[in-house]
Amino acid sequence: MIIDSRDIQFLLRWLDLGALLERPEYAGHTEEEVAAVLELAERLGERELAPHLRAADTREPSLLPNGDVTVLPEIADAVRLIAEAGLFSTAFEEDMGGLQLPYLVHFTALGILMSGNLSAASFPLLTVANARVLASYGSEAQRKTFGEPQVAGTWMGSMCLSEPHAGSSLGDIRTKAQFEGEDEFGPRYRISGNKMWISAGDHDVTENVVHLVLAKTLGDDGQPLAGTKGISLFVVPKTLPDGERNDVTVAGLNHKLGWRGLPNCALNFGEGRYTPGGAPGAIGWRIGEIGQGLPQMFQMMNDARTSVGLAGSMLACRGYQMSLDYARERKQGRHVGTPSETQVPIIEHADVKRMLLTQKAISQGALGLVLYSARLLDEEHSAPTEEARREAGALLALLTPATKTWPSEWGQVALDTAIQIHGGSGYTRDFEVELLYRDNRLNPIHEGTTGIQGIDLVGRKLRRENGETFRKLAVLIRETTEEVAADSRLRPAADAVDAALGQVEAAVDVLLAEPDDRRALAHATSFLFAFGHLVVGWLWLKQAQEAEARLATPDEGTDVPFLEGRITTCLFFAEAELPKVAGWLQPLMKGSNLVLEMPLDQF
């Protein structure tokens, strides 16, 4: 079993999918249709993706003599089946060939596929992010020619942002774009430069790969326009619309710790191996206006960051399922003080229960955070008033650093715990928890490292807007804790959330009052950890409310142990995890400058 479908059903009900489907944007879809889509994703994940998880890890993509990349045939076949099932198209509007389902449904279906095989599910992840940029910013010809085949899954997409010398520092890219003329697809340029860490940069799953390439536009003098005002985004297909091969070549493959079924490439643009139109240089078409590359890229990055958080949460959920199955079957030891010749399943030991509860709190809390963020994305696009859409977008932007980071960082803790539960067997390749652990290790790194997310949260989301959106979030959190004030059972969790909120509010005041950006940002990552724990604790409390409400009006289908488990996990998170918030914030609250001022020669 790659997922527990009860978790999915619970979260979708908690997030009020039914109300979302009543909106004009999603009219015509029913909860029964959504269930069918998710069942299809689960079936594909179980039958077509999960069986090849180990093979995809051990038989990496390879570079063919002709310079193309080939992937494990079983993975290629599985990705094609995902496309044929229409699961690339869930989030797109009907006029692009999409199913026009809520983003909440899209991310849920993608997450289910990730549970089966993260490498395979990453092909649609990247393609959808690519096509969404074209849908938002591309011309009609660009959307139709380069976007619609990706929505159908007959072509795939990549994001070409980083370079060998410029990872997160995208203002330092050197790839250049020289204007060549205009044609039916828009302003046409010759692209030259090198890109690194390009997932799905080349493969044989489909006949074409559409690259979105960030590059500096050259002025009339042949020099890049100064600063970021010349950084633009270009659509650069591997094969041009007329069938000619574009001047895009694979310089090499990166051999990774995890995600090994998905090729990761170094790409050269304008190397001269191919000369489309009789001249060297990759042909690309500018998307939108000159200098809009970074704003356009941020939509793609934010989509990808939510998807990375989703990956972390689903790997943690899968690891929890593996641990639970193992702990129920593995017999070892006896109860303390109870002499017996019969060994007991290790799930009966208190320390194993503690570890399982830790995994449950992290994995299901992470998934709740990601799907709550997906619900905000739907609010941003479909809420009935402009003010509601704007507020949802602001809250989503505030939460995005935590949505990306918390499942990534704490998913690693959960998977480390999974290995511990499996004991020595977990450290071998006989069980797949070590593979999931390696797969997840990328998530705190790519699409903006944990440190970058902290800087984004403190520098952009708090200090730039003087904490306005955070204060609105604090109101929402207090509304929840006040709602359960009279509930003796949930009151300890509400008190813990209140305490954590007070600690984070005090830290925000210090960060906003600090005149020195460097001093404020020196504490950004620790603040991000504290903020993420607060948000997940709040969402656990909301889930416990939902569970209690359903227990109060049970029907014949009510799964009492499942709902009680949700409440117990909320209480555990409040008791075991929320006290960590104060520790993360202590250096900031003390005014510590130790890290920032440590002389380099002391290292």
C-alpha positions in Angstrom: 0.0 0.0 0.0 1.6 3.3 -1.1 -0.8 5.5 0.8 -3.6 5.3 3.4 -6.5 6.6 1.4 -8.3 7.5 4.6 -5.8 10.3 5.1 -6.5 11.8 1.7 -10.3 11.6 2.2 -10.0 13.2 5.6 -7.9 16.1 4.4 -10.1 16.8 1.4 -13.2 16.9 3.6 -11.4 19.1 6.2 -10.4 21.5 3.3 -14.0 21.5 2.1 -13.5 20.2 -1.4 -17.3 20.1 -1.9 -17.6 23.9 -1.5 -14.7 24.4 -3.9 -16.5 22.3 -6.6 -19.5 24.6 -6.5 -17.5 27.5 -7.8 -18.0 28.5 -11.5 -14.3 27.7 -12.3 -14.9 24.1 -11.4 -18.6 23.7 -12.2 -19.4 20.4 -13.8 -17.1 18.4 -11.6 -18.4 16.3 -8.8 -16.8 14.7 -5.7 -17.4 11.3 -7.4 -15.4 12.4 -10.4 -12.6 13.6 -8.1 -12.6 10.3 -6.3 -12.3 8.5 -9.7 -9.3 10.7 -10.6 -7.6 9.9 -7.3 -8.4 6.2 -7.5 -6.8 6.2 -11.0 -3.7 7.9 -9.6 -3.5 5.4 -6.8 -3.9 2.5 -9.2 -1.1 3.8 -11.5 1.1 4.4 -8.5 0.6 0.9 -7.1 0.8 -1.0 -10.3 3.0 1.0 -12.7 5.3 3.1 -10.5 6.0 1.4 -7.2 7.1 -1.9 -8.7 10.0 -0.1 -10.4 11.2 2.0 -7.5 14.3 0.0 -6.8 15.1 -0.6 -10.5 14.9 3.1 -11.2 17.4 3.7 -8.4 19.9 1.1 -9.5 19.7 1.6 -13.3 20.3 5.3 -13.7 19.6 7.2 -17.0 22.5 7.1 -19.4 24.0 9.2 -22.2 23.8 7.5 -25.6 26.6 7.8 -28.2 24.4 10.3 -30.2 24.2 12.6 -27.2 20.6 11.8 -26.2 19.6 10.5 -22.8 17.7 7.3 -22.2 15.9 6.3 -19.0 14.7 3.0 -17.6 12.1 1.7 -20.1 9.6 0.8 -17.3 9.8 4.4 -16.0 9.2 5.8 -19.5 6.2 3.5 -20.0 4.8 4.5 -16.6 5.1 8.2 -17.4 3.4 7.7 -20.7 0.5 6.0 -19.0 0.2 8.9 -16.6 -0.1 11.2 -19.6 -2.6 8.9 -21.3 -4.7 8.9 -18.1 -4.9 12.8 -18.4 -3.1 13.4 -15.1 -0.8 16.0 -16.7 -3.9 18.1 -17.5 -5.7 18.3 -14.1 -4.9 21.9 -13.2 -5.2 23.4 -16.7 -8.2 25.2 -18.1 -10.3 23.5 -20.8 -9.2 25.9 -23.5 -5.7 24.4 -23.2 -7.0 20.9 -23.2 -7.1 20.6 -19.4 -9.6 19.0 -17.0 -9.9 22.3 -15.1 -9.9 20.6 -11.7 -9.0 22.5 -8.5 -5.3 22.8 -7.6 -6.2 20.9 -4.4 -7.1 17.9 -6.6 -4.1 18.3 -8.8 -1.6 18.3 -5.9 -3.4 15.4 -4.3 -3.2 13.2 -7.4 0.5 14.2 -8.0 1.3 13.3 -4.3 -0.3 9.9 -4.7 2.0 9.3 -7.7 5.0 10.5 -5.7 4.2 7.9 -3.1 4.7 5.2 -5.7 7.8 6.5 -7.4 9.1 10.1 -6.9 11.4 9.9 -10.0 8.6 9.0 -12.3 6.1 11.5 -10.8 8.7 14.3 -11.3 8.2 14.2 -15.0 4.7 15.6 -14.7 5.8 17.9 -11.8 8.3 19.7 -14.0 6.1 19.7 -17.2 3.1 21.1 -15.4 5.2 23.9 -13.9 6.6 24.7 -17.3 3.2 24.7 -19.0 1.7 26.9 -16.3 4.2 29.6 -17.1 3.3 29.4 -20.7 -0.4 29.5 -19.8 0.1 32.6 -17.7 2.6 34.6 -19.8 3.0 33.1 -23.2 1.5 34.4 -26.4 -1.4 32.4 -28.0 1.0 30.8 -30.4 3.4 29.9 -27.6 0.6 28.4 -25.5 -0.8 26.4 -28.4 2.5 25.2 -29.9 4.6 24.6 -26.8 2.1 24.5 -23.9 -0.7 22.3 -25.1 1.5 19.3 -26.0 2.8 19.4 -22.4 -0.7 19.6 -21.0 -1.4 16.4 -23.0 1.9 14.9 -21.9 3.0 14.2 -25.5 5.9 16.6 -24.9 7.7 17.3 -21.6 9.2 20.4 -20.0 12.2 21.5 -18.0 13.3 24.6 -16.1 16.7 25.9 -17.0 17.6 28.5 -14.4 20.8 27.5 -12.5 24.3 27.7 -14.0 27.6 26.1 -12.9 28.6 29.3 -11.1 25.1 30.5 -10.2 22.6 28.4 -8.2 20.3 30.4 -6.1 22.0 33.7 -7.2 20.1 34.0 -10.5 21.0 37.6 -11.0 24.5 36.3 -11.8 23.6 34.1 -14.7 25.7 34.5 -17.9 23.6 32.8 -20.5 22.9 35.3 -23.3 20.1 36.0 -25.7 20.7 37.9 -29.0 17.6 39.2 -30.8 17.3 37.8 -34.3 13.8 38.9 -35.5 10.1 38.3 -35.2 8.0 35.3 -36.4 4.7 33.7 -35.7 5.9 32.6 -32.2 7.1 36.0 -31.1 10.5 37.7 -30.7 13.1 35.2 -31.7 16.6 35.0 -30.2 19.8 33.0 -30.4 20.6 31.6 -27.0 24.1 30.7 -25.9 25.3 29.6 -22.5 25.5 26.7 -20.0 22.9 25.4 -17.6 23.4 23.0 -14.7 21.2 20.8 -12.5 18.5 20.5 -15.1 16.1 17.8 -14.1 14.5 16.0 -17.1 16.8 18.1 -19.3 16.8 15.3 -21.8 15.2 11.9 -22.1 13.5 9.5 -24.4 10.1 9.5 -22.7 8.7 11.8 -25.3 9.9 13.1 -28.7 10.4 16.6 -27.5 11.6 18.5 -24.4 10.5 22.2 -24.0 13.0 24.2 -22.0 12.2 27.4 -20.2 15.6 29.2 -20.2 16.5 32.2 -18.1 19.0 34.4 -20.0 20.3 38.0 -20.2 19.1 39.9 -23.2 21.8 41.6 -25.2 21.5 45.3 -26.1 22.3 46.9 -29.5 26.0 47.1 -28.4 26.1 43.3 -28.0 26.5 43.6 -24.2 24.0 42.3 -21.6 21.6 44.9 -20.3 22.6 46.1 -16.9 21.3 44.5 -13.7 18.2 42.3 -13.7 16.3 44.5 -16.2 17.6 42.4 -19.1 16.9 39.0 -17.6 14.2 37.4 -19.6 12.6 34.0 -20.0 12.7 32.1 -23.3 11.0 29.0 -24.6 13.6 26.8 -26.2 12.5 23.4 -27.5 14.9 20.6 -28.2 13.2 20.1 -31.5 11.9 23.1 -33.3 8.3 23.3 -34.6 9.5 22.6 -38.2 11.1 19.4 -37.0 14.7 20.6 -37.1 17.0 19.8 -34.2 17.7 22.9 -32.0 21.3 23.7 -30.8 20.8 22.2 -27.4 23.2 19.5 -26.3 23.7 17.4 -23.1 27.2 18.1 -21.7 26.9 15.4 -19.1 24.7 13.7 -16.5 24.9 14.4 -12.8 25.0 11.2 -10.7 22.8 11.8 -7.6 22.3 10.4 -4.2 18.6 10.0 -4.8 15.9 10.8 -7.4 18.0 8.6 -9.6 15.3 7.5 -12.1 15.0 11.2 -13.2 17.9 12.4 -15.4 19.7 15.5 -14.2 21.7 17.2 -16.9 24.3 19.8 -17.7 23.0 21.5 -20.9 24.9 23.6 -23.4 22.9 26.1 -25.5 24.6 27.3 -28.7 27.5 24.9 -28.6 27.3 24.6 -32.5 26.8 20.9 -32.8 23.5 21.7 -34.5 22.9 24.8 -36.6 19.2 25.4 -36.9 18.4 27.8 -39.8 22.0 27.4 -40.9 23.6 29.2 -38.0 24.9 28.2 -34.5 23.0 29.2 -31.4 19.8 27.7 -29.9 16.6 29.3 -31.1 14.3 30.6 -28.4 11.3 32.8 -28.2 11.0 35.5 -25.5 8.0 35.1 -23.2 6.4 38.4 -22.4 8.5 41.6 -22.2 12.2 42.1 -21.8 13.2 42.0 -18.1 10.3 40.0 -16.9 12.2 36.8 -16.6 12.6 36.8 -12.8 8.9 37.6 -12.0 7.8 35.0 -14.4 10.3 32.5 -13.0 8.9 33.1 -9.5 5.5 31.7 -10.5 7.3 28.6 -11.7 9.5 28.4 -8.6 6.6 28.8 -6.2 4.7 26.0 -8.0 7.9 23.9 -7.8 8.4 24.8 -4.1 4.9 23.6 -3.2 5.7 20.4 -5.2 8.9 19.9 -3.3 7.0 20.2 0.0 4.6 17.7 -1.4 7.4 15.3 -2.3 8.8 15.5 1.2 5.4 14.9 2.8 4.6 11.9 0.5 8.0 10.3 1.1 7.4 10.7 4.8 3.9 9.2 4.5 5.2 6.2 2.5 8.0 5.7 5.1 5.5 5.8 7.9 3.4 3.1 6.1 6.5 0.9 5.7 7.4 1.4 9.4 3.9 0.6 10.5 3.7 -2.6 8.5 7.2 -3.7 9.7 6.5 -2.9 13.4 3.3 -4.9 13.3 5.0 -8.0 11.7 8.4 -7.9 13.3 8.5 -9.8 16.6 11.3 -9.0 19.0 11.6 -8.9 22.8 8.9 -9.2 25.5 7.0 -6.8 27.7 9.0 -5.5 30.7 8.1 -7.4 33.9 6.0 -10.0 32.0 8.0 -13.2 31.7 6.9 -15.0 28.6 8.4 -17.3 26.0 6.5 -15.6 23.3 8.0 -12.5 21.6 5.7 -9.6 20.8 5.5 -7.4 17.7 7.8 -4.4 18.2 4.8 -2.0 17.8 3.9 -3.0 21.4 7.1 -1.5 22.8 6.8 2.1 24.1 9.8 3.5 22.3 8.7 2.1 18.9 5.2 3.6 19.5 7.0 6.9 20.3 8.9 6.7 17.0 5.8 5.7 15.0 3.8 8.6 16.6 6.7 11.0 15.6 6.5 9.7 12.0 2.7 10.0 12.0 2.8 13.6 13.4 5.4 14.7 10.8 4.1 13.0 7.7 0.4 13.7 8.1 1.2 17.2 9.4 3.4 17.9 6.4 0.7 16.7 4.0 -1.9 18.8 5.8 0.3 21.9 5.3 0.9 21.3 1.6 -2.7 20.6 0.8 -3.8 23.6 2.9 -1.4 25.7 0.7 -3.0 24.1 -2.4 -6.4 25.2 -1.1 -5.1 28.7 -0.8 -3.9 28.6 -4.4 -7.5 27.7 -5.4 -8.7 30.6 -3.2 -6.3 32.9 -5.0 -7.7 31.9 -8.4 -11.4 31.3 -7.6 -12.6 33.1 -4.5 -15.7 35.2 -5.1 -14.2 38.6 -4.3 -11.0 40.3 -5.4 -10.2 41.0 -1.8 -10.5 37.4 -0.8 -8.3 36.4 -3.7 -5.7 39.0 -2.8 -5.7 37.9 0.9 -5.4 34.2 -0.1 -2.5 35.0 -2.3 -0.7 37.0 0.4 -1.2 34.2 3.0 0.0 31.6 0.4 3.1 33.7 -0.2 3.8 33.9 3.5 3.4 30.2 4.0 5.4 29.1 0.9 8.8 29.0 2.5 7.4 26.8 5.3 5.4 24.7 2.8 8.6 23.9 0.9 10.9 23.6 3.9 9.0 22.0 6.7 8.1 18.7 4.9 11.6 18.6 3.4 13.5 19.0 6.7 11.1 17.1 8.9 10.4 14.5 6.3 14.1 13.6 6.7 13.6 13.2 10.4 10.7 11.0 9.8 12.6 8.8 7.4 15.6 8.7 9.7 13.1 7.4 12.3 11.8 4.8 9.8 15.3 3.4 9.3 15.6 3.2 13.1 12.4 1.3 13.5 13.6 -1.2 10.9 16.8 -1.6 12.8 19.8 -3.1 11.0 17.5 -4.1 8.1 16.6 -0.5 7.5 20.3 0.2 6.8 20.3 -2.3 4.0 18.8 -2.4 0.5 16.5 -5.2 1.5 14.0 -2.5 2.6 13.2 0.7 0.6 13.2 3.1 3.6 16.9 3.8 2.9 16.0 4.7 -0.7 13.3 7.1 0.4 15.7 8.7 2.8 18.2 9.3 0.0 15.4 10.6 -2.3 14.2 13.1 0.3 17.7 14.5 1.0 17.5 16.6 -2.2 14.3 18.4 -1.0 16.0 20.8 1.5 18.4 21.7 -1.3 16.7 22.2 -4.7 14.2 25.0 -5.7 15.9 27.3 -3.1 17.8 25.8 -0.1 16.4 25.9 3.4 18.6 29.0 4.1 17.2 30.7 1.0 13.7 30.0 2.2 14.5 31.6 5.6 15.8 34.7 3.9 12.7 34.8 1.7 10.4 34.5 4.8 12.2 37.1 6.9 13.5 39.5 4.3 10.6 39.5 1.8 7.5 38.2 3.5 8.0 39.9 7.0 10.2 42.9 6.8 9.3 44.1 3.4 5.6 44.4 4.3 6.1 45.1 8.0 4.5 41.9 9.2 1.0 42.7 7.8 0.2 39.3 6.5 1.7 37.5 9.5 -0.6 39.6 11.8 -3.6 38.3 9.8 -2.3 34.8 10.2 -2.0 35.3 13.9 -5.7 36.3 14.0 -6.7 33.1 12.2 -4.6 31.0 14.6 -6.2 32.7 17.7 -9.7 32.2 16.2 -8.9 28.4 16.2 -7.5 28.3 19.7 -10.5 30.3 21.1 -12.9 28.0 19.4 -11.6 25.0 21.4 -11.2 27.0 24.6 -14.1 25.1 26.3 -12.9 21.7 24.9 -11.1 20.1 27.8 -9.7 17.4 25.6 -8.1 19.8 23.0 -7.3 22.6 25.4 -3.7 21.4 26.1 -3.0 21.5 22.4 -4.7 25.0 22.0 -2.6 26.3 25.0 0.6 25.0 23.3 -0.3 26.6 20.0 -1.1 29.9 21.9 2.2 29.8 23.6 4.1 29.1 20.4 2.2 31.9 18.7 3.2 34.4 21.5 6.8 33.4 21.1 6.8 33.8 17.3 4.9 37.1 17.6 7.6 38.4 20.0 10.3 37.3 17.6 8.6 39.0 14.7 8.6 42.3 16.7 12.3 41.9 17.2 12.9 41.2 13.5 10.8 44.2 12.4 12.6 46.5 14.8 16.1 45.4 13.7 17.5 48.2 11.5 20.4 46.0 10.2 19.3 43.5 7.5 22.3 41.3 8.0 21.6 41.0 11.7 17.9 40.1 11.0 18.7 37.6 8.3 21.4 35.9 10.5 18.4 34.4 12.4 16.3 33.6 9.4 16.6 29.8 9.3 16.0 29.3 13.0 12.9 31.6 12.7 11.7 29.6 9.7 11.9 26.4 11.8 9.9 28.0 14.6 7.4 29.5 12.2 6.9 26.1 10.4 6.3 24.3 13.7 3.7 26.9 14.7 1.8 26.6 11.5 1.8 22.8 11.5 0.7 22.8 15.2 -2.2 25.1 14.3 -3.2 23.0 11.3 -3.1 19.8 13.5 -5.4 21.6 15.9 -7.8 22.3 13.1 -7.6 18.7 12.0 -8.4 17.6 15.5 -11.4 19.9 15.5 -12.6 18.2 12.3 -12.1 14.7 13.8 -14.1 15.7 17.0 -16.9 17.1 14.9 -17.2 13.9 13.0 -17.1 11.8 16.1 -19.9 13.9 17.6 -22.2 13.0 14.7 -21.1 9.4 13.8 -22.7 7.3 11.1 -22.2 3.7 10.2 -19.2 4.6 8.1 -17.4 6.5 10.9 -13.9 5.1 11.5 -13.6 5.8 15.2 -10.0 4.6 15.7 -8.8 6.6 12.7 -10.4 9.8 14.0 -9.2 9.2 17.5 -5.7 8.7 16.1 -5.9 12.1 14.5 -6.7 13.7 17.9 -4.0 11.8 19.7 -1.5 12.9 17.1 -2.5 16.5 17.5 -1.9 16.2 21.3 1.4 14.5 20.7 2.6 17.2 18.4 1.6 19.9 20.9 3.3 18.1 23.7 6.5 16.9 22.0 7.2 19.3 19.2 5.8 22.8 19.9 8.1 23.3 22.9 11.0 23.4 20.4 9.8 26.7 19.1 11.2 28.6 22.1 14.7 27.0 21.7 14.9 28.0 18.0 14.0 31.6 18.9 16.2 32.0 21.9 19.3 33.4 20.2 17.2 35.9 18.3 15.4 37.0 21.5 18.7 37.3 23.4 20.1 39.5 20.7 22.9 37.1 19.9 25.3 38.1 17.2 27.6 35.1 17.6 27.2 33.5 14.2 27.4 36.7 12.3 30.5 38.0 14.0 32.6 34.9 14.3 35.9 35.5 12.5 36.5 33.3 9.5 40.0 32.3 10.7 38.3 30.6 13.7 36.8 28.0 11.5 
